[in-house]
Amino acid sequence: MWSLRVLAAGLLATPAGAGPQDRPNPVEEPVVHPLLADRETPIVRVVRAVAPAVVNVSTTREVRIPGYEFFFSRRRPKQVSQGSGVVIDSQGYVVTNHHVVRGAEDIRIRFDQAVDPVEYGATLIASDDESDLALLKIEGAGPFHSIRLGRSNDLLIGETVVAIGNPFPDTIGGRSNTVTLGILSAVGREVAVDGRIRRDLLQTDAAINPGNSGGPLVNVRGEVIGINQAILSPSISEGIGFAIPADRVSEILNTTLLDVDRSTRFWLGITLERADGARVASVEPHGPGDAAGIERGDQLLEIDGAPVPTAIAFSKAILPKAAGDAIALRVRRAAREWTTSLVLGSRAEHTLRERLGIAVKEEGRGDSRWLRVDRVVPDSPADKVKFRPGDIVWAVGIPAGRGTATIRTASVEQLAEALAHVRAGRMITVKLYRNDDVYLGEVRLR
């Protein structure tokens, strides 16, 4: 059985064993004015080919200042930060650094002015703090200028590299890409940043500043060999830049960022096989896929009328969706074909199912809200302590220091967030209402 997380390599990276003739080479011979021919260096050709896929990533987030609301107003001030990214798929998927989009409430994408003057919104598809990588989806019809990831298992120490970014267009002025040139100084570097060890980094003397973070590091063939990562640390000397190797980027895309099972935006409840198109490998009982009538072995043909001939195509089509969205799935089972509606569940619903073993419905009267148990998963923690459908989950107590913090559970997200702070195997207390009785008991979380 295979899930979607093992399927992205064919789309986004050259296989590790591919020969030179199989490697992505986006560099095309440009039409050059005869008077400029003697200035047409390999670096110029590389920049001309790669730069159209490089974007500025601008984010807005709230600044949390203790006491600010008390002394000034209820509205917190906003902070705007900027970095770079690279479009790796013509549908508008952008790779950048996690720290560029961390905590972002609004994300805007801008290409080089000469490439595309339009400013686009963007959706955060997935983000991974450990690797400092994030995947965005441009909110636009496309197709967009893009470049495929290359590989980084055959790098040459001392080879020429080019760092491209689109930094600070509003500060410096002019929406244009910037280019810095250097050599590959070392591979496999480890650097401590904010208490975390960043491993297996490429080191270069090409200048990489915070505005270049998330942009591509390319070789003289125009192949993306890494994603630039600006590291601000007093222990690191000036004139040294670092990048996340392309092979590592592909691995994180495959295992984390493009894995539908790990999406924080929704819960699908099915996994797909690796081969034979978008064929269903498994269906979670009572999950969204099960509710839509999907069964193991079904072939998924279309999403909202668009063909999905492969699991990769399915992943790309569904990842921008959100919990609550209804999608039309065209399904084939044996000789029969039909269309069904699948409503995506929330990741919070999945958390309650996996850790506690219940499905709940939000109810309320006036200003009062509560959660009513709709289903109890057999042999789950909730089943073992005799939860029943119809019970009202009123509050939970979670470990906090040497005591317990009581949290009123008025929404699915609220309860899921409370459970997220408790390690597997720890006990929580639950206050239940059943008819006219009140129950207080302990449950060991999975």
C-alpha positions in Angstrom: 0.0 0.0 0.0 1.3 3.4 -0.9 0.1 6.8 0.2 0.4 10.1 -1.7 3.5 11.2 0.2 5.7 8.9 -1.9 4.6 10.1 -5.2 5.9 13.6 -5.8 9.4 12.8 -6.9 8.5 12.2 -10.5 6.9 15.6 -10.8 9.3 17.8 -8.9 12.8 16.3 -9.1 15.0 14.3 -11.3 15.5 10.7 -10.1 18.8 10.2 -8.3 19.9 7.7 -10.8 19.1 9.7 -13.9 21.9 10.4 -16.4 22.9 13.8 -17.7 20.7 13.4 -20.7 17.7 13.0 -18.4 18.3 16.1 -16.2 16.1 19.1 -16.3 17.7 21.9 -18.3 15.5 25.0 -18.5 18.1 27.1 -20.3 17.0 28.0 -23.8 19.0 29.8 -26.4 17.8 33.4 -26.3 17.6 35.7 -29.3 20.5 38.2 -28.7 21.2 41.4 -30.5 24.4 41.0 -32.6 26.0 44.0 -30.7 25.5 42.2 -27.4 26.6 38.8 -28.4 30.1 39.1 -26.9 28.5 39.9 -23.5 26.2 36.9 -23.6 27.9 34.8 -20.9 26.6 31.5 -19.5 25.5 33.3 -16.3 23.4 35.8 -18.3 21.7 32.9 -20.1 21.0 31.1 -16.8 19.5 34.2 -15.2 17.3 34.9 -18.2 16.0 31.3 -18.1 15.5 30.9 -14.4 14.5 34.4 -13.1 11.0 34.5 -14.6 10.1 31.7 -12.1 11.4 33.7 -9.0 8.9 35.6 -7.0 8.7 38.0 -4.1 6.8 36.7 -1.1 5.3 39.4 1.1 3.4 38.5 4.3 1.4 40.3 6.9 1.0 39.2 10.5 -0.1 40.5 13.8 2.6 41.7 16.2 1.9 40.5 19.8 3.0 43.1 22.3 2.1 42.4 25.9 -0.3 45.1 27.2 -0.8 46.7 23.8 -4.6 46.3 23.7 -4.8 47.7 27.3 -2.9 50.9 26.6 -3.8 51.6 22.9 -6.6 49.6 21.3 -7.9 46.1 20.7 -6.4 46.0 17.2 -2.8 44.7 17.3 -0.3 46.3 14.9 0.6 44.6 11.7 4.1 43.6 10.6 5.0 43.1 6.9 8.0 40.9 6.1 9.3 39.8 2.7 11.4 37.0 1.2 11.6 35.2 -2.1 10.3 31.9 -3.6 10.5 29.9 -6.8 7.6 28.5 -8.8 8.1 24.8 -9.3 4.9 24.0 -11.2 3.0 25.9 -13.8 -0.2 25.7 -11.8 1.3 28.1 -9.3 3.0 26.0 -6.6 5.8 28.0 -4.9 8.6 26.7 -2.6 9.9 29.2 -0.1 11.3 29.1 3.5 9.1 28.3 6.5 10.4 31.4 8.3 9.3 33.6 5.4 5.6 32.7 5.9 5.6 31.8 9.6 2.5 33.2 11.3 1.3 34.9 8.1 -2.3 36.1 7.9 -2.0 37.3 4.3 0.4 36.2 1.6 1.1 38.2 -1.6 3.1 37.0 -4.6 4.8 39.3 -7.1 6.9 38.3 -10.1 9.5 40.5 -11.7 7.7 43.5 -13.1 8.9 42.7 -16.7 7.6 39.1 -16.4 4.1 39.7 -14.8 2.9 43.0 -13.4 0.0 41.4 -11.5 0.1 41.0 -7.7 -1.4 37.7 -6.6 -2.7 36.3 -3.3 -1.4 33.0 -2.2 -2.6 30.1 0.0 -0.2 28.3 2.4 -0.6 24.7 1.5 1.9 23.2 4.0 4.9 24.3 6.1 7.6 22.5 7.9 9.6 24.2 10.7 12.2 21.5 11.0 13.4 21.8 7.4 12.5 25.5 7.1 10.5 24.8 3.9 6.9 25.8 2.9 4.7 25.2 -0.1 2.4 28.0 -1.4 -0.3 28.0 -4.1 -0.8 31.2 -6.1 -4.4 32.2 -6.3 -4.7 32.7 -10.1 -5.6 30.8 -13.2 -2.1 30.5 -14.6 -0.2 28.9 -16.2 2.7 30.6 -14.5 6.4 30.7 -15.3 8.0 27.7 -13.5 11.2 25.7 -13.2 11.7 22.1 -12.0 13.9 21.2 -9.2 17.2 19.6 -10.1 19.4 17.4 -8.0 22.2 17.9 -5.5 24.0 14.5 -5.3 26.6 15.3 -7.9 27.7 18.8 -6.9 31.3 20.0 -7.4 33.1 22.0 -4.7 34.2 25.2 -6.4 31.7 25.1 -9.2 30.0 28.4 -10.1 26.6 29.0 -8.5 24.0 31.8 -8.8 21.6 33.0 -6.1 18.4 34.6 -7.4 15.8 36.5 -5.4 13.2 39.2 -5.5 13.8 41.1 -2.3 12.2 44.2 -0.8 10.5 45.7 -3.8 8.6 48.2 -1.7 11.7 49.2 0.3 14.4 49.5 -2.3 12.0 50.3 -5.1 11.4 48.4 -8.4 9.9 45.0 -8.7 12.9 43.2 -10.2 15.0 40.1 -9.4 18.4 40.4 -8.0 21.4 38.1 -8.8 24.5 37.3 -6.8 27.4 35.1 -8.0 29.7 32.8 -6.2 31.1 29.3 -5.9 29.9 26.3 -4.0 32.2 26.4 -1.0 31.1 23.2 0.9 28.4 20.7 1.3 26.9 18.9 4.4 27.3 21.9 6.6 25.6 22.1 10.1 24.6 25.4 11.6 23.0 26.2 14.9 20.2 28.7 14.6 17.8 29.7 17.4 18.7 26.5 19.3 18.0 24.3 16.3 20.6 22.5 14.2 20.2 23.0 10.5 21.9 20.0 8.8 23.1 19.1 5.4 23.3 22.6 4.0 25.2 23.9 1.0 27.6 26.7 1.7 28.4 29.4 -0.8 30.0 32.8 -0.9 27.2 34.1 -3.1 25.5 36.8 -1.0 22.2 35.6 0.5 20.3 38.1 2.6 16.9 37.8 4.3 15.2 39.1 1.2 16.7 36.3 -0.9 15.5 33.6 1.5 13.4 31.1 -0.3 14.8 31.9 -3.8 16.7 29.3 -5.9 20.5 28.6 -5.9 21.3 27.4 -9.5 24.3 26.1 -11.4 25.6 27.1 -14.8 23.2 24.7 -16.5 20.3 26.6 -14.9 19.4 23.7 -12.7 18.0 24.5 -9.2 20.4 22.8 -6.8 19.1 24.4 -3.6 16.7 26.8 -1.9 18.5 29.8 -0.4 18.3 30.1 3.4 19.4 33.3 5.1 20.9 32.5 8.5 21.3 35.3 10.9 23.7 34.3 13.7 26.5 36.2 15.3 28.6 33.1 15.1 28.5 33.1 11.3 30.9 35.4 9.4 29.9 37.8 6.7 30.2 36.6 3.1 28.8 33.1 3.8 25.5 31.9 2.5 23.6 28.7 3.0 21.0 26.8 0.9 18.9 23.7 1.4 20.0 21.0 -1.1 17.5 20.2 -3.9 17.5 16.5 -3.0 16.4 17.5 0.6 13.8 19.8 -0.8 12.3 17.0 -2.9 12.3 14.7 0.0 10.4 17.2 2.2 7.9 17.8 -0.6 7.4 14.1 -1.0 7.0 13.2 2.6 5.5 16.3 4.1 4.4 19.3 2.0 2.6 17.4 -0.8 1.3 14.6 1.5 -2.5 14.9 1.5 -2.6 12.8 4.7 -0.7 15.4 6.5 -2.6 18.4 5.3 -3.6 20.8 8.0 -6.3 22.3 5.8 -8.7 19.4 5.6 -9.3 15.7 6.3 -9.9 13.5 3.3 -10.0 10.0 4.8 -8.6 8.1 1.9 -5.1 7.2 0.6 -4.1 6.4 -3.0 -1.9 3.7 -4.5 1.4 4.6 -6.3 0.7 2.9 -9.6 -2.3 2.6 -11.9 -3.5 6.2 -11.8 -5.5 7.6 -8.8 -6.6 4.3 -7.4 -7.9 4.2 -3.8 -5.6 2.2 -1.5 -7.6 2.6 1.8 -10.6 4.3 3.2 -11.0 5.3 6.9 -14.3 4.1 8.3 -16.8 6.9 8.9 -14.4 9.4 7.3 -15.3 11.9 4.5 -14.3 9.4 1.8 -16.4 6.7 3.4 -19.4 9.0 3.7 -19.1 9.8 0.0 -19.4 6.1 -0.8 -15.7 5.6 -1.8 -14.3 2.1 -1.4 -10.8 0.5 -1.7 -10.0 -0.2 -5.3 -12.1 2.6 -6.7 -10.5 4.6 -9.5 -10.8 8.4 -9.1 -11.2 9.9 -12.6 -12.0 13.6 -12.0 -12.2 16.3 -9.4 -14.8 19.0 -10.1 -14.7 18.0 -13.8 -10.9 18.2 -14.2 -9.2 14.8 -15.0 -6.8 13.4 -12.4 -5.0 10.6 -14.3 -2.4 10.1 -11.6 -2.1 10.4 -7.8 0.1 13.4 -8.3 -2.6 15.2 -10.4 -5.1 14.3 -7.6 -2.8 15.7 -4.9 -2.3 19.0 -6.9 -6.0 19.4 -7.5 -7.1 18.8 -3.9 -4.4 20.4 -1.8 -5.7 24.0 -2.2 -9.1 23.0 -0.9 -10.2 23.6 2.7 -12.4 21.9 5.3 -16.0 22.2 4.5 -15.5 22.4 0.7 -17.6 20.0 -1.3 -15.8 18.4 -4.2 -17.4 16.4 -7.1 -15.5 13.1 -7.6 -16.0 11.1 -10.8 -15.5 7.4 -9.7 -15.0 4.1 -11.6 -15.7 0.8 -9.9 -15.4 -2.2 -12.2 -17.5 -1.2 -15.3 -19.6 1.4 -13.5 -18.9 5.1 -13.4 -20.7 7.8 -11.3 -20.2 11.2 -9.7 -20.3 11.6 -5.9 -20.0 14.7 -3.6 -17.3 14.5 -0.9 -17.3 17.1 1.8 -13.8 17.6 3.3 -13.6 17.2 7.0 -11.4 19.3 9.3 -8.1 18.3 10.7 -9.6 19.0 14.1 -12.2 16.3 13.5 -9.5 13.8 12.6 -7.6 14.7 15.7 -10.6 13.9 18.0 -11.1 10.6 16.1 -7.5 9.5 16.3 -6.5 10.6 19.8 -9.8 10.4 21.7 -12.0 8.2 19.5 -15.1 10.3 19.1 -16.9 12.3 16.4 -18.9 15.2 17.7 -21.4 17.8 16.5 -21.4 21.5 17.6 -24.6 22.6 19.2 -25.8 25.7 21.1 -28.6 27.8 22.5 -28.2 31.5 22.8 -24.7 32.3 23.8 -24.0 28.9 25.1 -22.1 26.3 22.9 -21.2 22.7 23.5 -20.1 19.5 21.8 -22.4 16.4 21.5 -20.9 13.0 20.8 -22.2 11.7 17.5 -20.1 8.5 17.3 -17.7 6.5 19.4 -14.9 4.6 17.7 -14.8 0.9 18.8 -11.8 0.1 21.1 -10.8 3.7 21.3 -9.9 5.6 24.6 -13.4 7.0 24.7 -15.0 3.6 24.1 -13.0 2.1 26.9 -14.4 4.5 29.5 -17.9 4.1 28.2 -18.6 7.3 26.2 -22.0 7.2 24.5 -23.5 8.9 21.5 -25.5 11.8 22.9 -23.1 12.7 25.7 -22.2 16.4 25.9 -18.5 17.1 26.3 -18.5 20.2 28.4 -14.9 20.7 29.5 -11.5 18.9 29.6 -8.7 19.1 32.1 -5.2 18.8 30.6 -1.8 18.5 32.4 -0.2 21.9 33.1 2.9 22.1 35.1 2.2 20.3 38.4 -1.5 20.8 38.1 -4.4 20.7 35.6 -5.7 23.4 33.3 -9.5 23.2 32.7 -10.6 24.2 29.2 -14.2 24.8 28.2 -14.9 22.9 25.0 -17.3 24.9 22.9 -16.0 24.0 19.4 -14.2 21.1 17.7 -11.2 23.3 17.1 -11.0 24.2 20.8 -11.0 20.6 21.9 -8.5 19.5 19.3 -6.2 22.4 20.2 -6.4 21.3 23.9 -5.5 17.7 23.0 -2.6 18.9 20.8 -0.7 20.0 24.0 -0.9 16.5 25.6 1.5 13.8 24.8 0.3 10.3 23.9 -0.3 8.1 26.9 -1.1 11.0 29.2 -4.4 11.2 31.1 -6.9 14.0 30.7 -10.1 14.6 32.7 -13.4 15.0 30.9 -16.6 16.6 32.2 -19.7 15.0 30.5 -23.4 15.7 30.7 -25.6 12.7 30.1 -29.3 13.4 30.4 -29.6 15.1 33.8 -26.4 13.5 35.2 -22.9 14.9 35.3 -19.8 12.7 34.9 -16.2 13.5 35.6 -13.6 10.9 34.6 -10.2 10.2 33.2 -9.2 9.2 29.6 -5.7 8.1 28.4 -5.0 9.7 25.1 -3.6 7.8 22.1 
